[in-house]
Amino acid sequence: MISEQDNTGFHYGFLIVIACCALCLAPTTLSFNTAGIFFTPVSTELGVGKGQFGFYMTIQYIAMTLAMPFAGRILAKYDARVILSTCVVMVAGSLMAMSKFTGLYQFYVAGFCIGAANSVLLYLMVPTMIDRWFKDKVGLFVGICLAFTGIGGIIFNPIGGYIIDTFGWRTGYFTFGTIAAVIGLPFTIFIIRSFPKDKGLKPYGSTALPQSNNSGTTLTGISMGAALRSPALYFLALYAGMMDIGITLNYYIPSYVGSLGLSITLASTVASAVMVGQMFGKVLLGYINDKSVKAGMTVAVGSGIIGIGAITLFGTKAIWVLYAGAFMFGIFFAGATVTTSLMTREIFGSRDYSQIFSVVAMVASFCAAFSAAIWGFIIDSTGNYNIALGGGVFLMTITFFIGYASLYLGRKNAGKTKPDPEIESIGG
């Protein structure tokens, strides 16, 4: 018998949430959010510039862009345990291998492998798995899971810094690879399941949805083919790309604070305020999106406009303005992952969610691959941070209208929805 929860009253979906939190905390964070602490020691030993070494992060984004369409189809078709375990092994193995590298090209190869794996772990895993297992409080659970990338950054950046200072960067990479495997693999192998029906369950909260004639839960959603013919998809993809362009301003906030004549220590604490805002924002935006996706998008983009605007216009007036602005910008930063995934679900439904969202995420990762360099070029060529920051505010303003347009155009999909075969089959 298929039921909403097991005979203990506990729904297995909550274990899926814990598994996603663990994967965001370790493999994703250790391969992405802690990369910066290795730039100086590795580039110094290799005798190359930080920009040359840091290019492997650009390669990660390019790999994510190239892998995204395939990753979406694979995640929709095959066992999530196998896919996520493979991705964890790719990340952990690459980090361990990086501890032995002696040439720049080797890091570029590793960056490509990590980027391909993170197309699933960073972009597709959380929204896809939560959408499959939950039909109630989806936004909240997505936000909670994604918040663990920020928590991981707070935990592992200082740990990694200590290991590098004490034992060297090679030990740091090997330790991070080991941690990624030890934390990630038990969850992907023993906890992750592709669909609730694999455990004889319906999605959590599915009783609130309309029932089909055979008493199975009917989910609405349009096909990938129909989505590709919808203007809403292209506006949503553009929204996601512009959000990712905006968040790469984060790389230059510490430098901007330093340009005001303030200490490196204070600049780093302002950067930490962005991370705290990001953690808080993911949960907040998830909660708001459960009430109204349009409101969630408005809060996310509005926070970025207010935050960067305050830093630019009033940052020289008081230090608290820098902290407050950085915190608000962190909420915008959170919106890049939370709002795009939940807007995709709102507009296109669950039927072909992972495939449709992979298109949106592909555009986002492509824009992120080059936008940091573009902001840097603007700052270097003008010698003025305010022009770049002001440009960011203008970009965010345009982003709001594009996001609103995608939601407006998405209303036309309401008459094109069809049942999700995976879920409808539960009732049979």
C-alpha positions in Angstrom: 0.0 0.0 0.0 1.3 3.5 -0.9 0.8 6.0 1.9 1.9 9.6 2.7 4.1 8.4 5.6 5.2 5.2 7.2 3.5 3.5 10.2 5.6 5.5 12.7 4.3 8.8 11.4 7.7 9.8 10.1 8.1 10.7 6.4 11.3 9.5 4.7 11.5 12.8 2.9 13.0 14.4 6.0 16.0 12.1 5.6 16.3 13.3 2.0 16.5 16.8 3.4 19.3 15.8 5.8 21.1 14.1 3.0 20.9 17.2 0.8 22.1 19.3 3.7 25.1 17.1 4.2 26.0 17.1 0.5 25.7 20.9 0.4 27.8 21.1 3.6 30.7 19.0 2.4 31.3 18.1 -1.3 29.8 21.3 -2.6 31.3 23.7 -0.1 34.8 22.0 -0.1 35.0 22.2 -3.9 33.5 25.6 -4.4 33.1 27.9 -1.4 36.6 27.3 0.0 38.6 27.5 -3.3 39.9 31.0 -2.6 42.0 30.0 0.4 44.2 28.0 -1.9 44.9 30.7 -4.5 47.9 32.4 -2.8 49.8 29.3 -1.6 49.3 27.3 -4.7 50.1 30.1 -7.2 53.2 31.0 -5.2 54.6 27.5 -5.2 53.8 27.0 -8.9 55.3 30.4 -9.8 52.2 31.6 -11.6 49.8 34.5 -11.1 46.7 34.2 -9.0 44.6 35.0 -12.1 46.2 32.1 -14.0 45.6 29.7 -11.2 42.1 31.1 -10.5 41.2 30.4 -14.1 40.4 26.9 -13.1 37.3 28.3 -11.4 36.2 29.7 -14.7 36.7 26.3 -16.2 34.5 24.9 -13.5 31.7 27.3 -14.6 32.3 26.4 -18.2 32.1 22.7 -17.4 28.9 23.2 -15.5 27.4 25.0 -18.5 28.4 22.2 -20.8 27.2 19.4 -18.5 23.9 21.0 -17.4 21.7 19.8 -20.2 23.0 16.2 -20.0 22.9 16.3 -16.2 19.2 17.3 -16.2 18.2 14.4 -18.5 20.4 11.9 -16.6 19.0 12.9 -13.2 15.4 12.5 -14.6 16.1 9.1 -16.0 18.5 7.2 -13.8 18.9 6.2 -10.1 19.8 9.3 -8.0 22.0 7.2 -5.7 24.3 6.3 -8.6 24.4 9.8 -10.0 25.0 11.6 -6.8 27.6 9.0 -5.6 29.4 9.4 -8.9 29.4 13.2 -8.5 30.8 12.9 -4.9 33.6 10.6 -6.1 34.4 13.0 -8.9 34.7 15.9 -6.4 36.5 14.0 -3.7 38.9 12.3 -6.1 39.7 15.6 -7.9 40.5 17.3 -4.5 42.7 14.5 -3.4 44.5 14.4 -6.8 45.1 18.2 -6.6 47.3 17.5 -3.5 49.8 15.9 -5.9 49.6 18.3 -8.9 52.7 20.1 -10.1 51.5 21.7 -13.3 48.8 24.4 -14.0 47.1 22.3 -16.7 46.4 19.6 -14.1 44.3 22.0 -12.0 42.4 23.0 -15.1 41.5 19.3 -15.8 40.5 18.8 -12.2 38.4 22.0 -12.4 36.5 20.6 -15.4 35.8 17.4 -13.5 34.6 19.3 -10.4 32.5 21.6 -12.5 30.7 18.7 -14.3 30.0 17.1 -10.9 28.8 20.4 -9.4 26.3 20.8 -12.3 24.3 18.3 -10.3 25.5 18.9 -6.7 25.4 22.7 -6.7 22.5 23.4 -9.1 20.2 20.5 -9.7 20.3 18.2 -6.7 18.5 20.2 -4.1 15.6 21.6 -6.1 15.0 18.4 -8.0 15.1 16.1 -4.9 13.0 18.4 -2.8 10.4 18.9 -5.6 10.1 15.1 -5.9 9.7 14.4 -2.2 7.7 17.4 -1.0 4.6 19.1 -2.2 4.3 21.3 0.9 6.9 23.7 2.2 9.1 23.1 -0.8 10.6 26.6 -0.7 11.5 26.3 3.0 13.2 23.0 2.6 15.1 24.2 -0.5 16.3 27.2 1.4 17.4 25.2 4.4 19.4 22.8 2.3 21.1 25.5 0.3 21.9 27.4 3.5 24.4 24.7 4.3 26.7 25.8 1.6 27.1 29.0 3.6 27.4 27.1 6.9 30.1 24.9 5.3 32.0 28.0 4.2 32.0 29.4 7.7 33.1 26.0 9.1 35.7 24.9 6.6 37.4 28.1 5.5 39.1 28.7 8.9 39.8 24.9 9.2 41.4 24.9 5.8 43.3 28.0 6.5 44.8 26.4 9.7 45.7 23.2 7.8 47.4 25.2 5.0 49.3 27.4 7.5 50.4 24.4 9.6 50.8 21.5 7.1 50.7 23.1 3.6 48.2 23.4 0.8 48.8 19.8 -0.4 47.6 18.4 3.0 44.7 20.9 2.8 43.5 19.5 -0.6 43.8 15.9 0.5 42.0 16.5 3.8 39.2 18.3 2.0 38.8 15.5 -0.5 38.7 12.9 2.3 36.1 14.9 4.2 34.0 15.2 1.1 34.0 11.5 0.6 33.5 10.5 4.2 30.5 12.8 4.7 29.0 12.6 1.2 29.1 8.9 0.2 27.2 7.4 3.2 24.3 9.7 2.4 24.3 9.1 -1.3 24.6 5.3 -1.0 22.4 4.6 2.1 19.9 7.5 2.3 19.2 9.0 -1.1 16.2 7.5 -3.0 15.0 8.8 -6.4 11.3 9.0 -5.7 8.9 8.5 -2.8 7.5 5.4 -4.5 10.9 3.8 -4.0 10.0 3.7 -0.3 6.3 3.0 -0.8 5.3 6.6 -0.1 3.6 9.6 -1.6 5.4 13.0 -1.5 5.1 14.8 1.8 2.0 17.0 1.7 0.6 15.4 -1.4 -2.9 14.9 0.3 -3.4 18.7 -0.3 -3.2 18.1 -4.1 -6.1 17.1 -6.4 -6.6 13.3 -6.6 -6.8 11.4 -9.8 -9.6 8.9 -10.5 -7.4 6.0 -9.4 -6.6 7.8 -6.1 -3.0 8.5 -7.1 -1.7 12.0 -6.7 -1.8 14.0 -9.9 0.9 16.6 -10.4 0.6 19.3 -13.0 3.5 20.4 -15.2 4.3 21.0 -18.9 6.7 19.0 -21.0 10.2 19.9 -21.8 9.2 20.5 -25.5 6.4 22.8 -24.5 8.7 24.7 -22.2 11.2 25.3 -25.0 8.4 26.9 -27.0 7.4 29.2 -24.1 8.8 32.7 -23.9 8.6 32.4 -20.1 11.6 30.0 -20.2 13.8 32.4 -22.0 12.9 35.3 -19.7 13.5 33.1 -16.7 16.9 32.0 -18.0 17.8 35.6 -18.6 16.7 36.4 -15.1 18.9 33.6 -13.7 21.9 34.8 -15.8 21.6 38.4 -14.6 21.2 37.3 -11.0 24.5 35.3 -11.3 26.2 38.3 -13.0 25.1 40.4 -10.0 26.3 38.0 -7.3 29.9 38.1 -8.7 30.2 41.6 -7.4 30.8 39.8 -4.1 34.4 39.1 -5.2 35.1 42.9 -5.1 33.3 44.0 -2.0 36.4 43.4 0.3 38.6 45.3 -2.1 36.1 48.1 -2.2 36.1 48.3 1.6 39.9 48.3 1.5 39.9 51.2 -1.0 38.1 53.3 1.6 41.2 53.1 3.8 39.8 50.5 6.2 41.8 47.5 7.5 42.0 44.1 5.9 40.4 42.7 9.0 37.4 44.9 8.7 37.1 44.1 5.0 37.1 40.4 5.7 34.3 40.9 8.4 32.2 42.7 5.8 32.7 39.8 3.5 31.5 37.5 6.4 28.4 39.7 6.7 27.6 38.8 3.1 27.9 35.1 4.0 25.6 35.5 7.0 23.1 37.3 4.9 23.3 34.5 2.3 22.5 31.8 5.0 19.7 33.8 6.5 18.4 34.7 3.0 18.1 31.2 1.8 15.8 30.2 4.6 13.9 33.5 4.5 13.4 33.4 0.7 12.4 29.7 0.9 9.7 30.6 3.4 8.5 33.6 1.5 8.3 31.7 -1.8 6.0 29.1 -0.2 3.6 32.0 0.3 4.3 33.9 -2.9 6.9 33.3 -5.5 6.5 36.9 -6.8 7.1 38.2 -3.3 10.2 36.1 -2.9 11.7 37.4 -6.1 10.9 41.0 -5.1 12.6 40.6 -1.7 15.6 38.9 -3.3 16.3 41.5 -6.0 15.2 44.4 -3.8 17.7 43.4 -1.1 20.5 43.5 -3.7 19.5 47.0 -4.9 19.2 48.3 -1.3 22.4 46.6 -0.2 24.8 47.6 -3.0 23.1 51.0 -3.1 23.8 51.6 0.5 27.4 50.5 0.3 28.0 52.7 -2.7 26.2 55.9 -1.5 26.7 55.7 2.3 29.5 53.3 2.9 31.9 56.1 3.7 29.6 57.6 6.3 29.5 54.8 8.9 30.9 51.3 9.2 27.5 49.8 10.2 26.2 50.8 6.8 28.8 48.5 5.2 27.8 45.6 7.4 24.1 46.2 6.8 24.5 46.7 3.1 26.7 43.5 2.9 24.0 41.6 4.8 21.3 42.8 2.4 23.5 41.9 -0.6 23.8 38.4 1.0 20.0 38.0 0.7 20.2 38.9 -3.0 23.1 36.3 -3.3 20.8 33.7 -1.8 18.1 34.5 -4.4 20.3 33.4 -7.2 19.8 29.8 -6.3 16.5 29.9 -4.3 14.3 32.1 -6.5 15.4 30.7 -9.8 14.7 27.1 -8.8 11.3 27.9 -7.2 10.3 30.2 -10.1 11.0 27.3 -12.5 8.7 25.1 -10.4 6.0 27.8 -10.2 6.0 28.4 -14.0 6.5 24.9 -15.4 5.5 22.5 -12.6 7.1 19.2 -11.7 6.6 17.0 -14.7 10.0 17.7 -16.5 11.4 19.9 -13.7 15.0 18.7 -13.7 15.3 19.0 -17.5 13.7 22.5 -17.6 15.7 23.8 -14.7 18.9 22.5 -16.2 18.4 25.0 -19.1 17.9 27.9 -16.6 20.9 26.8 -14.6 23.0 26.4 -17.7 22.5 30.1 -18.6 23.2 31.1 -15.0 26.5 29.2 -14.9 27.6 30.5 -18.3 27.1 34.1 -17.2 28.9 33.5 -13.9 31.9 32.1 -15.7 32.8 35.5 -17.2 31.0 38.2 -15.2 33.7 38.4 -12.4 36.3 39.2 -15.0 34.0 41.8 -16.6 33.5 43.6 -13.3 37.2 43.5 -12.7 37.9 45.0 -16.1 35.4 47.8 -15.4 37.2 48.6 -12.1 40.7 48.4 -13.6 39.8 50.5 -16.6 38.0 53.2 -14.7 39.9 53.1 -11.5 36.6 53.5 -9.7 34.6 50.9 -7.8 31.5 53.1 -7.8 31.0 52.7 -11.5 30.9 48.9 -11.2 28.7 49.0 -8.1 26.4 51.5 -9.7 26.2 49.3 -12.7 25.3 46.4 -10.4 22.4 48.4 -9.0 21.2 49.2 -12.6 21.5 45.5 -13.6 19.5 44.4 -10.6 16.8 46.9 -11.4 16.5 45.4 -14.9 16.6 41.9 -13.5 13.5 42.6 -11.4 11.4 43.5 -14.5 12.7 40.5 -16.4 11.8 38.2 -13.4 8.4 39.8 -13.2 7.9 39.3 -17.0 8.8 35.6 -16.7 6.2 35.0 -14.0 3.6 37.0 -16.0 4.3 35.0 -19.2 4.2 31.8 -17.2 0.5 32.3 -16.5 -0.1 31.1 -20.0 1.2 27.7 -19.1 -1.8 27.1 -16.8 -3.9 25.6 -19.6 -1.1 23.4 -20.9 -0.5 21.3 -17.7 -0.6 17.5 -17.8 -0.1 14.9 -15.1 3.4 13.8 -14.1 3.6 10.1 -15.2 6.1 9.2 -12.4 3.7 10.4 -9.7 0.4 9.4 -11.3 1.7 5.8 -11.5 1.9 5.6 -7.7 -1.8 5.3 -7.5 -1.9 2.4 -9.9 
